Amino acid sequence: SFLTKLVFELLSKGQFIPSLEANNNKGYDGRWKLLLKSQKDKDRLQTILKRASWNAFCIPINFIPIKGGYKTNGLWHPSYLFTIYIDTVGDYLIRSTLNKMNFRTFNEFYSKELKKEKTPDYRPGWDYKFLKSLITKDSNFTIQSFHETILPALIKNWTQSARGFTLKHGFVFNLELKYPKNSEGDWPLVFYVSFQDGAQNISLEELWGENNQKVLKNLKVIENKGEFLEIILRAFGTASNIFPPIKRALSENLRDEILLTSSEVIDFLKYPKDLLIQSGFNVILPEVFRRDGKQRLSAKLIIRSNSNIKTQEGSFQSLPSMFDVHSMLDFKWEATIEGKKISDKEFKKLINSEDSLINMGGKWILVDQQSIDDFKQSEIPEFENYMDLLKVGLLGKIQLQENGTEFDVIIEGDFNDVISKLQSINSFEDIPCPSSFNGTLRHYQQDALTWMGNMTKFNFGLCLADDMGLGKTIQVIALLCYLKQHYPEKPGSVLIVCPTSILF
């Protein structure tokens, strides 16, 4: 229980990093490893070890059969077992949390890779494979190209630097992405440090100034400007290895700000942002990029009954034709930003834009590229038949492309009445045997009549598949009698296809 509590505390503080570990199949597995950054964390683990029961020190590494029992070549040290427990539980909790959240960021920025993955000859990039091995149940990472053979060593070196570059110097290195000054401008990425207690933020310009000695006195370990410069340069080196545009801050004099294009911002959000956080940096994003940011574009499909078509009442023959779905209904997309509707003109502008970041009315909007691709290929969905339309109405969701983005569906008008009735059905309405039927139905045949009568009210197709001799013909005759009796003014027509041997 003490170990589990320690795991939760390490996770809450963000003290974990991704890694690649060799497996028995000559491949690699993506794993999350927890970090004991502070001396306090290390002391806690040592205390748990010292107070562990004697059983923890008596776990054999193997079992060798001997006469009358078993022997072993050695015992596991509990520190090894405790470390495995911490990493295993931490890895499971991180994956399960990301799965529950559907890891929207991954699906948004790797939407194209997700679609292409089913193509037999497609080879995804290493970053996509690495992230997928860390967030899905399948942790396998397969090396497919020669240049990928160096990746395990590179990631190992990076994780070692992540373990070393922690908050041990008494301050946090911050990277803050800010909105552009105008709709055509670039995005500032600002660098500054702050004390661990959060009491003060200090710009790099202030630290490079002539009067920086007073500031440096407040930082632990650092004794002079040269040492501080070395720490900052190492931090910039680590950050630029993760996100290369940061190297521009080192081009001449050390700068505390660089400008990113919209495409660079999108690249930054794919995986560098998360890797920087795991390396000990504090990354601050504008509202538009946060998980539940209201400045995202959202859209829903409105399906309403065509006002030019009057719905008839009566028999099942008057219900909507399966082959005339698009003529009886109107389809329209309704897009919103911050809960407010936008015009069709503005919506089309978003669809036709090549950028994922768009400024509209002074507000920045993050557009899901997967959604835009879906709209471009199939702006209005095609329903092959009435049943497909009913499924969408009942689910309240629709995908324009296979494995594409799910959109909400709103049903209005008379068609909504049909959906509401279907959703509210707890049991079928009993349909008695019609008086014109000459005979007596058995209980299961009566159930079949009730089922068929209710299904035809909604214009559902059906298949009666009783065994031979149980009375399928009788049940159909009872249904025809019921329709004739209840809808005398609209008898319609019935086409019967059957062997001539049963005609008499």
Rosetta blueprint (number, residue, H / E / L):
1 S L
2 F H
3 L H
4 T H
5 K H
6 L H
7 V H
8 F H
9 E H
10 L H
11 L H
12 S H
13 K L
14 G L
15 Q L
16 F E
17 I E
18 P E
19 S E
20 L E
21 E E
22 A E
23 N L
24 N L
25 N L
26 K L
27 G L
28 Y E
29 D E
30 G E
31 R E
32 W E
33 K E
34 L E
35 L L
36 L L
37 K L
38 S L
39 Q H
40 K H
41 D H
42 K H
43 D H
44 R H
45 L H
46 Q H
47 T H
48 I H
49 L H
50 K H
51 R L
52 A L
53 S L
54 W H
55 N H
56 A H
57 F H
58 C L
59 I L
60 P E
61 I L
62 N L
63 F L
64 I E
65 P E
66 I E
67 K L
68 G L
69 G E
70 Y E
71 K E
72 T L
73 N L
74 G L
75 L E
76 W L
77 H L
78 P H
79 S H
80 Y H
81 L H
82 F H
83 T H
84 I H
85 Y H
86 I H
87 D H
88 T H
89 V H
90 G H
91 D H
92 Y H
93 L H
94 I H
95 R H
96 S H
97 T H
98 L H
99 N H
100 K H
101 M L
102 N L
103 F L
104 R H
105 T H
106 F H
107 N H
108 E H
109 F H
110 Y L
111 S H
112 K H
113 E H
114 L H
115 K H
116 K H
117 E L
118 K L
119 T L
120 P L
121 D L
122 Y L
123 R L
124 P L
125 G L
126 W H
127 D H
128 Y H
129 K H
130 F H
131 L H
132 K H
133 S H
134 L H
135 I H
136 T L
137 K L
138 D L
139 S L
140 N E
141 F E
142 T L
143 I L
144 Q L
145 S L
146 F H
147 H H
148 E H
149 T H
150 I H
151 L H
152 P H
153 A H
154 L H
155 I H
156 K H
157 N H
158 W H
159 T H
160 Q H
161 S H
162 A H
163 R H
164 G H
165 F L
166 T L
167 L L
168 K L
169 H L
170 G L
171 F E
172 V E
173 F E
174 N E
175 L E
176 E E
177 L E
178 K L
179 Y L
180 P L
181 K L
182 N L
183 S L
184 E L
185 G L
186 D L
187 W E
188 P E
189 L E
190 V E
191 F E
192 Y E
193 V E
194 S E
195 F E
196 Q L
197 D L
198 G L
199 A L
200 Q L
201 N E
202 I E
203 S E
204 L H
205 E H
206 E H
207 L H
208 W H
209 G L
210 E L
211 N L
212 N L
213 Q H
214 K H
215 V H
216 L H
217 K L
218 N L
219 L L
220 K L
221 V L
222 I L
223 E L
224 N L
225 K H
226 G H
227 E H
228 F H
229 L H
230 E H
231 I H
232 I H
233 L H
234 R H
235 A H
236 F H
237 G H
238 T H
239 A H
240 S H
241 N H
242 I H
243 F L
244 P H
245 P H
246 I H
247 K H
248 R H
249 A H
250 L H
251 S L
252 E L
253 N L
254 L L
255 R L
256 D L
257 E E
258 I E
259 L E
260 L E
261 T L
262 S H
263 S H
264 E H
265 V H
266 I H
267 D H
268 F H
269 L H
270 K H
271 Y L
272 P H
273 K H
274 D H
275 L H
276 L H
277 I H
278 Q H
279 S L
280 G L
281 F L
282 N E
283 V E
284 I E
285 L L
286 P L
287 E H
288 V H
289 F H
290 R L
291 R L
292 D L
293 G L
294 K L
295 Q L
296 R E
297 L E
298 S E
299 A E
300 K E
301 L E
302 I E
303 I E
304 R E
305 S E
306 N L
307 S L
308 N L
309 I L
310 K L
311 T L
312 Q L
313 E L
314 G L
315 S L
316 F H
317 Q H
318 S H
319 L L
320 P L
321 S L
322 M L
323 F L
324 D L
325 V H
326 H H
327 S H
328 M H
329 L E
330 D E
331 F E
332 K E
333 W E
334 E E
335 A E
336 T E
337 I E
338 E L
339 G L
340 K E
341 K E
342 I L
343 S L
344 D H
345 K H
346 E H
347 F H
348 K H
349 K H
350 L H
351 I H
352 N H
353 S L
354 E L
355 D L
356 S L
357 L E
358 I E
359 N E
360 M E
361 G L
362 G L
363 K E
364 W E
365 I E
366 L E
367 V L
368 D L
369 Q H
370 Q H
371 S H
372 I H
373 D H
374 D H
375 F H
376 K H
377 Q H
378 S L
379 E L
380 I L
381 P L
382 E L
383 F L
384 E L
385 N L
386 Y H
387 M H
388 D H
389 L H
390 L H
391 K H
392 V H
393 G H
394 L H
395 L H
396 G L
397 K E
398 I E
399 Q E
400 L L
401 Q L
402 E L
403 N L
404 G L
405 T L
406 E E
407 F E
408 D E
409 V E
410 I E
411 I E
412 E E
413 G L
414 D H
415 F H
416 N H
417 D H
418 V H
419 I H
420 S H
421 K H
422 L H
423 Q H
424 S L
425 I L
426 N L
427 S L
428 F L
429 E L
430 D L
431 I L
432 P L
433 C L
434 P L
435 S L
436 S L
437 F L
438 N L
439 G L
440 T L
441 L L
442 R L
443 H H
444 Y H
445 Q H
446 Q H
447 D H
448 A H
449 L H
450 T H
451 W H
452 M H
453 G H
454 N H
455 M H
456 T H
457 K H
458 F L
459 N L
460 F L
461 G L
462 L L
463 C L
464 L L
465 A L
466 D L
467 D L
468 M L
469 G L
470 L L
471 G L
472 K H
473 T H
474 I H
475 Q H
476 V H
477 I H
478 A H
479 L H
480 L H
481 C H
482 Y H
483 L H
484 K H
485 Q H
486 H H
487 Y L
488 P L
489 E L
490 K L
491 P L
492 G L
493 S L
494 V L
495 L L
496 I L
497 V L
498 C L
499 P L
500 T H
501 S H
502 I H
503 L L
504 F L
